[in-house]
Amino acid sequence: MAEDTWLPRFWKLSQGAQEFTEKEILQSIETRFVYVHSTTAPKGGAGISQGRMFMEAPIGDYFYLTHGNKGIYLLGQFSGPPNIFCAWGGGWVDRPFRLIRLAEPIKPYKGPKKWWTPNENSTFVRIPDEDLGLFEECILIPHFRVALKDFGIRNRV
């Protein structure tokens, strides 16, 4: 039997504290939609903008939602395509998601700084495969009580 080569991808998604109030973050969770502005600039030397990456991330990819570094809120999975005609208007894009797990408890992140961590000024960044072990140690286990093996990822870290 052929080995399954599909492995899930994980992203950091920050709905920033300057753009979203805590009440709006909670409404986003309740309605199961997340938002990124389509013109959110690329991070560093990346050739593609964070807004475009958000629009092109495949259905089925996972993300964790932060509110700047005010707190990690949830682990979700994209369940539908991007909508450029979102209720926020003015270039905002929404995506529906499936709630995987709420953070336990919602608290600021205090670990190492990477492009994909909440203490870095970034909006939508993929967690590189080589950082999955650190992602598990710093985000998945302490905030969601899940491990990479729960997603079928073994010996990749």
Contacts in CASP RR format, 6 or more apart in sequence:
PFRMAT RR
TARGET T0000
AUTHOR 0000-0000-0000
METHOD contacts of the structure
MODEL  1
MAEDTWLPRFWKLSQGAQEFTEKEILQSIETRFVYVHSTTAPKGGAGISQ
GRMFMEAPIGDYFYLTHGNKGIYLLGQFSGPPNIFCAWGGGWVDRPFRLI
RLAEPIKPYKGPKKWWTPNENSTFVRIPDEDLGLFEECILIPHFRVALKD
FGIRNRV
7 152 0 8 1.000
7 153 0 8 1.000
7 156 0 8 1.000
8 60 0 8 1.000
8 61 0 8 1.000
8 62 0 8 1.000
8 151 0 8 1.000
8 152 0 8 1.000
8 153 0 8 1.000
9 57 0 8 1.000
9 58 0 8 1.000
9 61 0 8 1.000
9 62 0 8 1.000
9 126 0 8 1.000
9 127 0 8 1.000
10 61 0 8 1.000
10 62 0 8 1.000
10 63 0 8 1.000
10 64 0 8 1.000
10 126 0 8 1.000
10 127 0 8 1.000
10 132 0 8 1.000
10 135 0 8 1.000
11 57 0 8 1.000
11 61 0 8 1.000
11 62 0 8 1.000
11 63 0 8 1.000
11 64 0 8 1.000
11 116 0 8 1.000
11 124 0 8 1.000
11 125 0 8 1.000
11 126 0 8 1.000
11 127 0 8 1.000
12 63 0 8 1.000
12 64 0 8 1.000
12 66 0 8 1.000
12 115 0 8 1.000
12 116 0 8 1.000
12 117 0 8 1.000
12 118 0 8 1.000
12 122 0 8 1.000
12 124 0 8 1.000
12 125 0 8 1.000
12 127 0 8 1.000
13 34 0 8 1.000
13 36 0 8 1.000
13 54 0 8 1.000
13 63 0 8 1.000
13 64 0 8 1.000
13 65 0 8 1.000
13 66 0 8 1.000
13 123 0 8 1.000
13 124 0 8 1.000
14 65 0 8 1.000
14 66 0 8 1.000
14 67 0 8 1.000
14 68 0 8 1.000
14 118 0 8 1.000
14 122 0 8 1.000
14 123 0 8 1.000
14 124 0 8 1.000
15 24 0 8 1.000
15 25 0 8 1.000
15 28 0 8 1.000
15 34 0 8 1.000
15 35 0 8 1.000
15 36 0 8 1.000
15 65 0 8 1.000
15 66 0 8 1.000
15 67 0 8 1.000
15 68 0 8 1.000
16 66 0 8 1.000
16 67 0 8 1.000
16 68 0 8 1.000
16 123 0 8 1.000
17 67 0 8 1.000
17 68 0 8 1.000
17 70 0 8 1.000
19 37 0 8 1.000
20 28 0 8 1.000
20 35 0 8 1.000
20 67 0 8 1.000
22 67 0 8 1.000
22 70 0 8 1.000
25 65 0 8 1.000
25 67 0 8 1.000
25 73 0 8 1.000
28 34 0 8 1.000
28 35 0 8 1.000
28 65 0 8 1.000
29 65 0 8 1.000
29 73 0 8 1.000
29 74 0 8 1.000
29 99 0 8 1.000
32 79 0 8 1.000
32 96 0 8 1.000
32 97 0 8 1.000
32 98 0 8 1.000
32 99 0 8 1.000
33 86 0 8 1.000
33 94 0 8 1.000
33 95 0 8 1.000
33 96 0 8 1.000
33 97 0 8 1.000
34 63 0 8 1.000
34 65 0 8 1.000
34 94 0 8 1.000
34 95 0 8 1.000
34 97 0 8 1.000
35 86 0 8 1.000
35 88 0 8 1.000
35 92 0 8 1.000
35 93 0 8 1.000
35 94 0 8 1.000
35 95 0 8 1.000
36 50 0 8 1.000
36 51 0 8 1.000
36 54 0 8 1.000
36 92 0 8 1.000
36 93 0 8 1.000
36 123 0 8 1.000
36 124 0 8 1.000
37 51 0 8 1.000
37 91 0 8 1.000
37 92 0 8 1.000
37 93 0 8 1.000
37 123 0 8 1.000
38 51 0 8 1.000
38 52 0 8 1.000
38 55 0 8 1.000
38 84 0 8 1.000
38 91 0 8 1.000
38 92 0 8 1.000
38 93 0 8 1.000
39 49 0 8 1.000
39 51 0 8 1.000
39 91 0 8 1.000
40 49 0 8 1.000
40 50 0 8 1.000
40 51 0 8 1.000
40 54 0 8 1.000
40 123 0 8 1.000
40 124 0 8 1.000
41 49 0 8 1.000
41 50 0 8 1.000
42 48 0 8 1.000
42 49 0 8 1.000
42 50 0 8 1.000
43 50 0 8 1.000
43 115 0 8 1.000
43 122 0 8 1.000
43 125 0 8 1.000
48 56 0 8 1.000
50 122 0 8 1.000
50 123 0 8 1.000
50 124 0 8 1.000
50 125 0 8 1.000
51 93 0 8 1.000
51 123 0 8 1.000
51 124 0 8 1.000
53 124 0 8 1.000
53 125 0 8 1.000
53 126 0 8 1.000
54 82 0 8 1.000
54 93 0 8 1.000
54 95 0 8 1.000
54 123 0 8 1.000
54 124 0 8 1.000
55 82 0 8 1.000
55 84 0 8 1.000
55 93 0 8 1.000
57 63 0 8 1.000
57 78 0 8 1.000
57 95 0 8 1.000
57 124 0 8 1.000
58 78 0 8 1.000
59 78 0 8 1.000
59 79 0 8 1.000
59 80 0 8 1.000
59 81 0 8 1.000
60 77 0 8 1.000
60 78 0 8 1.000
60 79 0 8 1.000
61 77 0 8 1.000
61 78 0 8 1.000
62 75 0 8 1.000
62 76 0 8 1.000
62 77 0 8 1.000
62 78 0 8 1.000
62 100 0 8 1.000
62 151 0 8 1.000
63 75 0 8 1.000
63 76 0 8 1.000
63 77 0 8 1.000
63 78 0 8 1.000
63 97 0 8 1.000
63 124 0 8 1.000
64 72 0 8 1.000
64 74 0 8 1.000
64 75 0 8 1.000
64 76 0 8 1.000
64 103 0 8 1.000
64 139 0 8 1.000
64 143 0 8 1.000
64 144 0 8 1.000
65 72 0 8 1.000
65 73 0 8 1.000
65 74 0 8 1.000
65 75 0 8 1.000
65 76 0 8 1.000
66 72 0 8 1.000
66 73 0 8 1.000
66 109 0 8 1.000
66 118 0 8 1.000
67 73 0 8 1.000
68 118 0 8 1.000
69 108 0 8 1.000
69 109 0 8 1.000
69 118 0 8 1.000
69 119 0 8 1.000
70 108 0 8 1.000
71 103 0 8 1.000
71 106 0 8 1.000
71 107 0 8 1.000
71 108 0 8 1.000
71 109 0 8 1.000
71 118 0 8 1.000
72 103 0 8 1.000
72 106 0 8 1.000
72 107 0 8 1.000
72 109 0 8 1.000
72 118 0 8 1.000
72 139 0 8 1.000
72 143 0 8 1.000
73 102 0 8 1.000
73 103 0 8 1.000
73 106 0 8 1.000
74 99 0 8 1.000
74 100 0 8 1.000
74 101 0 8 1.000
74 102 0 8 1.000
74 103 0 8 1.000
75 100 0 8 1.000
75 101 0 8 1.000
75 103 0 8 1.000
75 140 0 8 1.000
75 144 0 8 1.000
75 146 0 8 1.000
76 97 0 8 1.000
76 98 0 8 1.000
76 99 0 8 1.000
76 100 0 8 1.000
76 101 0 8 1.000
77 97 0 8 1.000
77 98 0 8 1.000
77 100 0 8 1.000
78 95 0 8 1.000
78 96 0 8 1.000
78 97 0 8 1.000
78 98 0 8 1.000
79 96 0 8 1.000
79 97 0 8 1.000
79 98 0 8 1.000
80 95 0 8 1.000
80 96 0 8 1.000
80 97 0 8 1.000
81 95 0 8 1.000
82 93 0 8 1.000
82 94 0 8 1.000
82 95 0 8 1.000
83 93 0 8 1.000
83 94 0 8 1.000
83 95 0 8 1.000
84 91 0 8 1.000
84 93 0 8 1.000
86 92 0 8 1.000
86 93 0 8 1.000
86 94 0 8 1.000
87 94 0 8 1.000
88 94 0 8 1.000
100 144 0 8 1.000
101 144 0 8 1.000
101 145 0 8 1.000
101 146 0 8 1.000
103 143 0 8 1.000
103 144 0 8 1.000
104 143 0 8 1.000
104 144 0 8 1.000
104 145 0 8 1.000
108 118 0 8 1.000
109 117 0 8 1.000
109 118 0 8 1.000
109 119 0 8 1.000
109 138 0 8 1.000
109 139 0 8 1.000
110 119 0 8 1.000
111 117 0 8 1.000
111 119 0 8 1.000
111 138 0 8 1.000
112 134 0 8 1.000
112 138 0 8 1.000
113 119 0 8 1.000
113 120 0 8 1.000
114 120 0 8 1.000
114 131 0 8 1.000
114 134 0 8 1.000
115 122 0 8 1.000
115 125 0 8 1.000
116 122 0 8 1.000
116 125 0 8 1.000
116 126 0 8 1.000
116 127 0 8 1.000
116 128 0 8 1.000
116 131 0 8 1.000
116 135 0 8 1.000
117 138 0 8 1.000
117 139 0 8 1.000
127 135 0 8 1.000
129 156 0 8 1.000
132 148 0 8 1.000
132 153 0 8 1.000
132 156 0 8 1.000
132 157 0 8 1.000
133 148 0 8 1.000
133 157 0 8 1.000
136 147 0 8 1.000
136 148 0 8 1.000
136 157 0 8 1.000
140 146 0 8 1.000
140 147 0 8 1.000
140 148 0 8 1.000
141 147 0 8 1.000
148 154 0 8 1.000
148 156 0 8 1.000
148 157 0 8 1.000
END
